[in-house]
Amino acid sequence: MKLKYELLKTEKNTKARLGIIKTKYGDYQTPMFMPVGTLATVKSLSPEEIKATNAGIILANTYHLWLRPGDEVIAKAGGLHKFMNYNGPILTDSGGFQVFSLAKPKDISEEGVKFKNHLNGDKLFLTPEKSIQIQNNLDSDIAMSFDECIGYPATYDYVKQSVERTLRWAKRGKAVHNNENQCLFGIVQGGEYESLRKKCAEELTKMDFDGYSIGGTSVGEDKKTMYKMVSYSTKYLPEDKIRYLMGVGDPIDIIEGVIRGVDIFDCVLPTRLARHGNLFTKYGKINIRNSKYKEDFQPISQDCDCYTCKHYSRSYLRHLVVCNEMLGARLLSIHNIRFLVKLTEDLKEAIKTDTILEYRDNFIKNYYGENNEY
């Protein structure tokens, strides 16, 4: 069965939305943060540990799985869920961001994109049809259209041409999408220009995708510009479909995205920070390598309910990280993912009580305040 979205409430003071995503694995409320499992694994964590953070949907990477082990291998295994033993919803991206990071403008044509395999230098060619075919084989619950993701800043004329190409590619991808159990999302591009975001959103809506993503953010712009891009996109999207802000995981960005009408988010940030010894707390990020934690026997956060905070001290976690023990990255990842999942749980409650602006102001006061540590 395809997953379905139901809008339950819009907060009276903002565009923030409380919703529910119904899937064959269960129902999941939004707003939601999705951990990233690039290579069919959330780095260092088992499916059971991910579930214990109360995460719902997780994201896997189309480009990387196309190269290793290959989408046909995963299809033979019975699809991503069986391959990685994850009994929950999975979203796959289109490979568009890897095109942005690996290809040069001259390699982008109407047909598709030429670029080099980052592993061995082989020449690759990815088209909208190929991206959808790979995702059909992966058998994720949500597939993404293949789009042209461009950097910031860019001229109006360049972005206009890019939006028109993204729309043509979306139409081509939708035409070959043939997995009846898989939702397909369109991606809104348009840079910092409201007229282009409007055009892209409205044209994608006419194509009647199962949900819509906001792309082209976190590509070099400042926060004020990012929030503007988000507002320019959600403003023209249908109320009864999921809205997904791609690649955003900074806590304040999630809050500001929710206020502007976004439902789901993903980012590698929590696990990447963890591998470098950095941890989220309500009073800002801390680096557990700091010598002041050597004899600190408190949990990371007194008010955190994650497995790590329930069982281990800052002192022990610092010891693991300083000694490059694998368990350190694993325990820190559990905490950081749970922090962002709990953030979205708190945002749900704030939407229910129409207090999301007060929640944001209190969060910022704590997170960026003078007392940035416990």
DOSERO-358667 format. One record per residue: z, y, x of N, C-alpha, C, O, CB in turn. Coordinates in steps of 0.1 Angstrom, whole numbers, plus 5000, padded with zeros to 4 digits. Glycine has a CB too. Layout:
% DOSERO-358667
ZYXZYXZYXZYXZYX
...
//
This chain:
% DOSERO-358667
500049885008500050005000500050135009500650135019501250004991
499350235004499450365011500750425008501350414997498250455006
501250505018502450575015502150695006501050745005503150635028
503150734998503050844988504050954991505250924995503050794974
503751074988504651184990504951254976504151264968504051294999
506251284975506651354963507551474967508551464974507451254953
507151594962507951714964509051714955508851714942507051844963
510351724960511551724951512051864948512451894937512651644958
511951954958512452094957511952184967511652144979513952084957
511752314964511452414973512652514973513052554963510152494970
513152544985514352634987513952764981512852824983514752645002
514952824974514652944966514353074975513753164970515752974957
514853074987514753194995513653185006513253285012516053215003
513053065007512053035018510952945012510952915001512652985031
510152895022509052795018509552655021508852565019507852825026
510852645025511352505029511352415018511652445006512852525034
510952285021510752185011511552065013511752015024509252145010
512152005002512751875002511751784996511351804984514151884995
511451675003510551574997510951435000511951405007509151605002
510151344995510351204998509051135000508051154993511151134986
508951055011507850975014508150825011509050765016507450985030
507350775001507550634997506550545004505350555003507350624981
507150445010506350345018506750205015507750185008506550375033
505950105019506349965017507549925025508149815023505149875020
507950015035509149985043510450055037511550025042508950025057
510250135027511350205021511050345019509850395022512650195030
511950425014511750565011512450655022513550625026512250604997
511750765026512250845036512150995032511151035028511450825050
513251065032513251205028512751295039512851265051514651245024
512151405035511751505045512551635042512951655030510151535044
512651725052512151725065512551605074513551545072512551855072
511651575083511851455092511351485106510251545108511051335086
512051435116511651425130511151285133511851195130512751485139
509951275139509451145143509451125158508851205166507951135138
510251035163510150995178508750955182508050895174511250895181
508450975194507050945199507150815207507950805217506551055208
506350715203506150595210504750585216503950505211506550475201
504450655226503150675231502350535233501250525227503150745245
502950445240502350315243502950205235503150095240502450285258
503150235222503650135213505150105217505649995214502850005213
505850205223507250195225507850335227507250415234507550105238
508950365221509650485224510350455237511250365237510650525212
510050525247510450495261511850455262512850525258510150615270
512050335267513350265270514150215258515150145260514250365277
513650235246514450195234513750085226512550075225514550315225
514649995221514149895212513949945198514550045194515149775212
513249875189513049915175514449925168514650015160512149815168
515349835172516649845165517449965169518150025161517449715169
517250015181517950135186517350255179518050355176517950145201
516050255177515350365171515850375156516250485151513850355171
515950255150516450255136517850305134518250375125516350115130
518650275145520050315144520250465145521350515141520850245155
519250535150519350685150518950745136519050865134518350745160
518550655127518150695113516750755113516450825104519150785107
515950735124514550775124513750695114514150575112513950765138
512750755109511850685099510550655106510350545112511650765087
509550745104508250725110508350745125509050835129507250825103
507550675132507450695147505950715150505050675142508050585155
505650775161504250815164503750725176504550705186504050965167
502550675176501950615187500650685191500050755182501650455184
500150665203499050745208497750665208497650565215499450795222
496850715201495550645200494750635213494250535217494650725190
494750745220494050745233494550645243493850565248494050885239
495850645245496550555255496450415250496250325259497950595257
496550385237496450245233494950195233494750075234497050235219
494050285232492650255233492350195247491550105249491750375230
492950265257492750225271493550095275493150005282493150335281
494850095270495749985273496649955261497250045257496650015286
496649835255495949715259494549705253493749615256496749595255
494149805245492849805238493149785223493949705219491949695243
492449865214492749855200492349715194492949675184491949965192
491349655200490949515195492049415198492249325190489649475202
492749425209493849335212494949355202495549255197494449365227
495249475199496349505189495849455175496749405168496649655188
494649465172494149415159494349265158494649215148492649455157
494049195169494149055170495649015168495948905163493648995183
496549105173497949075172498549095158499649055155498749165181
497649155149498049175135498349325132498949355122499249095132
498049415142498249555140499449595148500249515153498449585125
499649725148500749785156502149745152502949715161500649935155
502349725139503749695135504149555141505249545146503749685120
503249455140503549325145503549325160504449265167502549225140
502649405166502549405181503849455187504249405197501349495185
504349565181505549625187506849595180507949645183505449775188
506749505169507949465162508649585155509849585156508849385170
507949675150508549785143508349775128507249795123508049925148
509349755121509349735106509549875099510549885092510349625101
508749965102508850095096507450165097506550115103509950175103
507350285091506050355091505650405105506550445113506050465082
504350395108503850445121502650545118501850515110503350325130
502650655126501550745126500850745139501550735149502150895123
499550745139498850755151498050885152497450925142497850635153
498050945164497351075165495851035168495550915168497851155177
494951135169493551105170492951095184491851045186492851205162
493751135194493251155207492751295210492351325222492051055209
492851375200492351515202493151595213492551675220492451585189
494451575213495251645223494951605237494951685247496751625220
494651475239494251425252492851485257492651505268494151265252
492051505247490751565250491051705255490451755264489851575237
491951775248492351915252492851915267492552005274493451975243
493651815270494351815283493451755294493651785306495651735283
492451675291491651605301490251655302489651635312491651455298
489651705291488251745291488051895294488951975293487551705278
486851925298486452065301485552105289484852025283485752085314
485552245286484752285275483352245275482752215265484852435275
482752235287481352195289481152055285479952005282480852215303
482151975284482051825281482151805266482051685261483151745288
482451915258482551895243481251935237480652035239483651995238
480651835229479351855222479551825208480651785203478251765228
478551845200478651815186478851675183479551635173477351865179
478351585192478551445189479951395192480551315185477551365198
480551445203481851405207482251465220481851575224481951255208
483151395228483751455240483551355251483951235250485151495238
483051405263483051325275484251355284484551475285481751345283
484951255289485951285298486251165306485751055303487251335291
487151175316487451065325488650985321489651055317487551115340
488650855322489850775321490850825332490550815344489450625322
492050865327493050915337493650805346494250835355494150985329
493350675342493850565350492950525361493450495372494050445341
491650525359490750465369489450555371488650515379490350335365
489350665364488250755366486950715358485950785360487950755380
486950605351485850565343485450675333486250755328486050435335
484150685330483650785321483850735306483650615303482150805323
484450815298484750785284483950885275483650995279486250785281
483750835263483150925253483750895239483750785234481550895252
484450995234485150975221484551065211484351185212486651015223
484251005199483651065188484551065176485550985176482251005184
484351145166485251135154485250995148486250935143484751235143
484050925148483950795142484650695151485350605146482450755142
484550705164485250615173486850625172487550525171484850635188
487250755171488750775169489250705156490350645156489050925168
488450715145488950655133488850505134489750435129488050705121
487750455140487650305142488850255150489450145146486350275149
489250315160490450275168491650275159492450175160490650365180
491850375152493050385143493050285132494050235128493250525138
491850255127491750145117492150015123492849935116490250135112
491749985135492149865142493649865145494349755143491449855155
494249975148495649985151496449965138497649915139496050125157
495849995127496549965114497850045112498749995106496749815112
497850165116498950255114499050295099498050275092498950375123
500150345095500250395081499650525079499150555068501750395077
499550615089498950745089498050755101498450735112499950855088
496750785098495850815109495450965108495551025098494550725107
495051015120494751155121493251175123492651095130495551225132
492651285117491251315120491151365134492051415141490851435110
489951345140489651385153489251535153488351575145488451305160
489951615160489751765159489551815173489751755183490951835153
489051945174489052015187490252105188490352205181487652095188
491152065197492352145200492052235212491652185223493552045203
492152365210491852455221493152535225494152535218490852555216
493052585237494252655243494352795237493552845230494152655258
495452865241495752995237495853085250496453035260497053005229
495253205251494553265240493053225239492553175249494653425241
492453255228490953235227490453335218491053385209490653085222
489153375220488553485212488253435198488153315195487253525219
488153525189487853495175486653415174486553315167487753625167
485553455181484253385180484353245185483853155179483153465188
485053225196485253085201486052995191485652885188485953085215
487153055186487952975176487152955163487252845158489253055173
486353045159485553025147484552905149484452825140484753155144
483952905160483052785163483752655163483352555158482252815176
484952665169485852545171486252495157486252375154487052575179
486652585148487052545135485952485127486152385120487552675127
484752535128483552485121483252345126482952255119482352575123
483452325139483252185145484352095140484051975137483252195160
485552135140486652055135486452005121486751895117488052125136
485852095113485652065099484451965098484551865090485252185091
483451975106482351875106482851745111482451645105481151925115
483651745121484251615126485151555116485151435114485051645139
485951635109486851575098486051505088486351395083487651695092
484851565084484051505074483451375079483351275071482951605069
482951375091482451255097483451145098483151025095481851285111
484651175102485751075103486051015090486250895089486951135110
486151105080486551065067485550965061485850875053486751185057
484250985064483150905059483250765064482750675057481850965063
483850745076483850605081485250545080485450425084483450605096
486250615075487550555074487550445063487250475052488650665070
487950325067487850215058489050125057488950015052486650135061
490250175061491450105060492150145047492850255047492350115073
492150065037492650105024494150125023494650185014492150015013
494850065033496350075034496750195042497950215044496849945039
495850275048496150375057495850515052494650535047495350345071
496750605053496450745049495750815060495850775072497750825046
494950915057494150985067494451135064494351185053492650965066
494951205075495251345075494251435081493651395091496651365082
493951545075493151655081494051745090495251755088492351735071
493351805100494151895109493652035108492452065110494051835124
494552125105494252265104494252335118495252335125495252345094
493152385122492952465134492752615130492652645118491852415143
492552695140492252835137492952935146492853055144492652865123
493652885156494352975165495253065159496053025149493253055173
495253195163496253295158495553375147496153475142496653385169
494453335142493653415132493853365118493453255115492153415136
494453445109494753395096493553355088493553255081495553505088
492453435089491253415082490653275085490153205077490253515084
490753235098490253105102491152995098490752885094490053105118
492453015099493452915094493252895079493252775075494952955097
493052995072492752995058491552915055491552825046492653135052
490452945062489152875059489352725062488952635055488052935068
489952695074490152555077490952475067490552365063490752545091
492052535063492952465053492252445040492352345034494252555051
491552545036490952535022489752445023489552365013490452675018
489052435033487852345034488352195035487852105030486952375046
489452175043490052045044490651995031490451885027491152045055
491252095023491752055010490652015001490851924993492552185004
489552075002488352034993487951884996487451814988487152124995
488151845009487851715013488851605008488551485008487651695028
489951655003491051574997491551465006491451345003490451504984
492151515017492851425026494251385020494651445010493051485040
494851275026496151235020497251315025498351315019496351085025
497051395035498051485040497351585050496251565053499251415047
498151685055497551785064498451815076499651825074497251905056
497851825087498551865099498252005104497152055101498251755110
499152065111498952195117498752165132499752125139500052295114
497552195137497252175151497152305159497152415153496052085153
496852295172496652415180497852505182497752625185495652495173
499052445181500252515185500852445198500452335201501352515174
501852515204502352465217501252445227501352345235503152325214
500352535228499252535237499252655246498152705251497952515230
500352715248500452835257500952965250501153065257499152865263
501052955237501453075229503053095229503753005232500953075215
503453225227504953245225505353205212504553175203505253395228
506653195210507253145197506853225185506553175175508753145198
506853365187506453445175505053415171504753405159506553595179
504153395180502753355177502653215170501953195161501853365189
503453125176503452985170503952995155503252935147504452895178
504953065152505453075139504453135129504353105118506753155138
503653235135502653305127501553195124501053195113502053425135
501153115134500153015132500552915121499752875112499852935145
501852875121502352785111502352845097501852785088503852745114
502752975096502753045083501353055078501053035066503353175084
500453085086499053105083498352975078497452975070498153155094
498952865082498452735078499052675065498352645055498652625089
500452675064501052625052500752705040500752645029502552615055
500552835042500252925030499052875022499052905010499953065036
498152805028496952765021496752615019495752565015495752815028
497852545021497852395019498452355005499252425000498652325030
497952245000498452204986499952164987500452114997497652084981
500652184976502052164974502352014974503451974978502652224962
501451934969501751794967501351694978501251574976501051744954
501051754990500751665001501651695013502151805015499251695005
501851595022502651615034502051715043500851725045502851475041
502951795050502551895060503251855073504451845073502852045055
502451845083502951785096502551885107501451915109502251645099
503651935114503452025126503451935138504451875142504552135126
502351925145502151835156502751885169502551995173500651805158
503451795176503951815190505051925191505051985202502751855198
505851935181506952045182508251975180508551905171506752145170
509151995190510451925190511652015195512751965195510351805198
511352135198512452225202513252255189512752285179512052355208
514652235189515452255177515152375169514952365157516852245180
515052495175514852615167513452615162513252675151515052735176
512452555168511052555163511052465151510252485141510152495174
511852355151511852265139512452345127511952345116512752145142
513552415129514152495119513152605113512952615101515452565124
512552675122511552775118510352715111509752775102511152865130
509952595116508852525109509152485095508352505086508452405117
510452435093510852395080510952515070510452505059512252325080
511452625075511452745067510152795063509952855052512152865075
509052755070507752795067506952685060505752695058506952835080
507652585055507052485046506552355053505752285047505952545040
506952325065506552205072507552085068508752105066506552225088
506951965067507751845063508151755074509251705075506951775053
507151735084507451635094506951695108506051775109506751505092
507651645118507451695132507451575142508051465138508551795136
506851595153506951495164506951565177506451675178505851385163
507551495187507551555201508151445210508951365207508351685201
507551455223508151365234509351425240510051365248507051345245
509751555236510851625242512151555243512751555254511051755235
512651485233514051425234514051325245515051315252514451375221
513051235246513151135256512751185270513251135280512151015252
511851285270511451335283512651415289512951395301510251435282
513351495281514551565286515551455291516251475301515151645275
515751355283516751245287516451185300517451165308516751135276
515251165304514851105316515151195328515151155340513451065316
515351325325515751425336517151465335517551565341514751545335
517951395327519351425326519851535317520951575317519851455339
518851575308519151685299519551645285518851545280518051785299
520451705279520951665266521051785256521451895260522351595267
520751755244520951855233522351855229523051745228519951825221
522951975226524251985219524152105210523152185212525451995229
524952115201524952235191525152365199524852465193525952215180
525752355211525952475219524952495230525252555240527352475225
523752435228522752445238522552315246523352225245522952565247
521552315255521252205263522252195275522552305280519852195268
522552075279523352065292522651965301521851885296524852015288
522851985314522351885324523551805329524451855335521551955335
523451675325524551585328524751565343525751505347524451455321
523751595351523851585366524851685372525351665383522551605372
525251785364526151885370527451825374528051745367526351995359
527951865386529151805392530351825383531351755384529351865405
530351925374531551955366531751835356532851825350531452085358
530751745354530951635345531451515352531651405345529651605337
531651515365532051395372533351335367533451215367532251435387
534351415363535551365357535751415343536951435339536751405366
534651435336534751475322534651345313533551285312533651575318
535751305307535751185300535551195285535851105277537051105302
535051315281534751335267533351275264532551255273534751485263
533051255251531651225248530751345250531251455252531551175233
529451325249528551445250528951545240529051665243527051395248
529051505227529451595216530551525208530351415204528251635208
531551605205532651545197532251515183532751425177533851645197
531251595178530851575164529551495162528951495151530751705158
529151425173527951345172528251205169529251145174527151355185
527551135159527851005155526850895161526850785157527750995140
526150935172525250845178525950735186527150745189524250915187
525250625189525850515197526450555210527550515214524850405199
525750645217526150695230527450765229528350745237525050775236
527550865220528750945219529950865214531050895217528451065209
529650755207530750675202531350585213532550545212530250585191
530550555224530950455233531050505248531750435256530050345233
530550615251530450655265530850795268530650885260529050625271
531350815280531850955284530751025292529750965297533150945292
530851155293530051235301530051185316529051185323530351385300
531251155320531451105333530650985336529950975347532951075336
530650885327529950765329528450785329527650735336530350655319
528050875319526550905318526050975330524950945335526350995305
526851065336526451135348526351035359525351035367527551245352
527250935360527250835371525850755369525250735380528450735369
525550715357524250645355523050715360522150665366524150595341
523050845356521850935359521750955374520650945379521951065351
522850995380522851025394522450895402521850915413524251075399
522750785397522450655404521050605400520650495404523550555402
520350675392519050635387519050495380518150425381518050625398
520150475373520250345365519450365352519550465345521750315362
518650265348517850265336518650295323518250355314517050145335
519850235323520750255311520950405309521150445297522050185313
521050485319521250625317520250695308520550755298521350695330
518950675312517850735304517850675290517550745280516450705310
518250555288518250485275519350555266519050585255518450335276
520550565272521650625264521450765261521750815250522950605271
520850845270520650985268519451005257519551095249520251055281
518550915257517450915248517950895234517550955224516350815251
518850795232519450765219520150895214519950925202520550655220
520950965222521651085218520651195214520751255203522551135229
519651215222518651325219517851305207517651395199517751355231
517451185205516751155192517651165180517251225170516151015193
518851115181519751125170520051275167520251315156521051055173
520151355178520451505176519351565167519651635158520451575189
518051535170517051595162516851535148516551605138515651585169
517151405147517151345134518251405125518151435113517351195135
519451425131520651475124520351625120520751675110521951475133
519651695129519251835126518451835113518651915104518351895137
517451745111516651745099517451695087517251735076515451645101
518551615089519451575078520151695074520351715062520351465083
520651775083521351905080520451995072520952065063521951965092
519252005076518252095070518052055055517852135046516952105078
517951925053517851875039518951925031518751965019517751715039
520151915036521351955028521252105026521652155015522651925035
520852185036520752325034519652365024519852465016520352395047
518652285023517552315012518152284999517952354989516352225015
518952174998519552144985520452254980520552274967520352014986
521152324989522052424985521552564986522252664985523352414993
520252574990519552704991520252795002520452915000519552784978
520652735013521352805023520752795037521352795047522852755024
519452765037518752745050518752855060518852845072517352695048
518652985055518653095063520053115070520153155082518353225055
521153085062522453095068522652985079523253005089523553075057
522052865076522152755085521452795098521952775109521452625079
520252855097519552895109520252995117520352985129518152955105
520853095111521553195118522853145125523053185136522053305108
523553055119524652985125524252895137524952895147525452905115
523152825135522652735146522252825158522652785169521452655141
521552935156521153015167522353075174522453085186520253125162
523353115166524553175172525253075181525753115192525553225160
525352955177525952845185525052805197525552805208526252725177
523752785194522852725204522552825215522452785227521552685197
522352945212522053045222523153145225522953245232520853125217
524353115220525553205222525953205237525453135245526653165213
526953295239527553305252528253175257528153145269528553425253
528853115248529552985252528552875250528452805240530852955243
527752845261526652755260527052615264526252525265525552795269
528352595265528852455269530152435261530852525256529152445284
530552305259531852275253532952315263534052295260531952125249
//
